[in-house]
Amino acid sequence: MEPTIRVRSQRWPQQADEREFQGILRRYEMREQVEGRIRTLGGLYLAVSAVGLLAACLAFVAIAPWGLLTGDPTATALLFGLGGAVAVVLLALSAPGLIGGLALLTRRSWARVYAMVLAAVLLFWFPLGTILGTYTLYVLLQPDIRCYFEQR
């Protein structure tokens, strides 16, 4: 009888250690998934904002020089002003996405709330903003993501 009792008592801690190890491994895998989704979301915000920055540069370069071609000082001033205004508007629209993307990638504690507010605004920018806003809300409203940011 004694050997079976010893064998059982020796097996029990091994099984407990195995269960504990599996729990740690599962938590690590979940954390990797959460961080992967946050990296993806931050990268998407940076990519969309980079397109906006590129559009701002192209708008200025495409509009402003036409005034020089006419030779008219009024047309030159007007088109440089128009090109500058379009570029400033596009930069202003891209800046929140850059801030949100960088905040998500650097895991700032306020990044989740900021990105959700930005997503709510983006929902009205059809179709790209609607897709990005919906995906943002889907990811950031997950309980594991919420816990991840609350721990920060």
N, C-alpha and C positions, 0 to 999 in steps of 0.2 A: 504493500500500500504506500509506503513512504516514497518509493521512486516515482510513482505516478503523481503524487502531490508535488514533488520537486519539479518534475517536468512541466506540470501545469503552471506552477508559480514562475518558472523560468520562461515559459512561452508568453505569459500574460504581458510582462513588460515589453517584450519584443513586438507584440501586436500593438500595444499602446504607442510605442515609438514609431511604428510603421504608420499608424493612423495620424499621429502628430506630424510626421514628415509629409504625408499626403496633404494634410491641411495647409501646411506651410507652402508646399509646392503649388497648390490650388490658388492660394492668396497671391503668390508671386506671379502666376500666369494671369490672374485677373488684373493685377496692377499693370502688367505689361500691355494687356489689351486696352485698359483705360488710357495709359500714356500714349499708346499708338493712335487711338481715336482722337486724343487731344492734339497730337502732332499733325495728324491729317487735317484736322479742322483749322489749326493755325496756318498750315501750309496753304490751304485753300484761300484763306483770307489774304495772305500775302500775295498769292498769285493773282487774285482778282484785283487787288489794289495795285499791283505792278502793271496790270493792263490799263488801269485808270491813269497811272502816272505816264505811261507810254502814250496814251491817247492825249493827255494834256500837252506833252511835248510836241506830238505830231500836229495837234490843233494849232498851236502857236506857230510852228514852222510852216504849216500849210496856209494859214490865213495872213499872217503878218507880211510876208514878202510881196504880196500882190500890190500893196500900196506903193512899194518902191518901183514896180514895173510901170505904173501909170505916170509917175513923175509929178503927180499932183500932191502938194504938201498936205492938203486937207484929207485926201484919200489915204495917204500914208499914215497920218495920225489916227484916222478913224479905224483903219484895218489893223494897225498895231494895237490900238486900244481894244478892239474886238477880239483879236487873237489872244491878247493878255487876259481879258476877262474870261474867255472860254477856258483858258489854261488854269486860271485861278479857281474857277468853279469845279473843274475836274479834279484838281489837286485837293480842294476842300472835301469833295465827295470820296476821295481815295484815302485821305488821312485817317479817318476812323477805322477803316479796315486794316491799315498798317499797324495802328496802335493795338487793335484787337488781336491781330495775328501774332505780333511780337509778345503781347501779354500772355496769350495762350501757350506759345512755345517756351516762354520763360517761367511758366507755371505761377503767375502772380495770383494772389488770393482774390483779387477783384475781377480777374479776367472772365470768370464764368458769368457773372451778372452783366458785365459790360458787353460780352458777346451776345447774350440773350436779348439785351435792349437793341443792339445793332441788328440782330436777326429779325426782330419785330419790325424794324424800319425797312430792312431789305426785302421783306415779304411783298412789298408794293412795287419793287423793281423787277418787273416781269421780263423775261423768264429766268434769267440767271440768278437774280437776287431772291426770287421765290424758291428756287431749288436750294441755294446756299442757306437761306434763312430757315427753311424747313429742316434741312439736315442739321443745322446748328441747334435748333430747338430739340430735335430728336436726340442728339448726342448729349447735350448739356442737361436735359431733364431726366436722364437716367440716374437711378439711385446711387450706383457705384461712382459715377462722375461727381455727383453732389457730395458724397462722403469724401472723395479725393480732395476736392477743393476746400471742404470744411476743415480738413486736417492741416491745411497750410496756414 
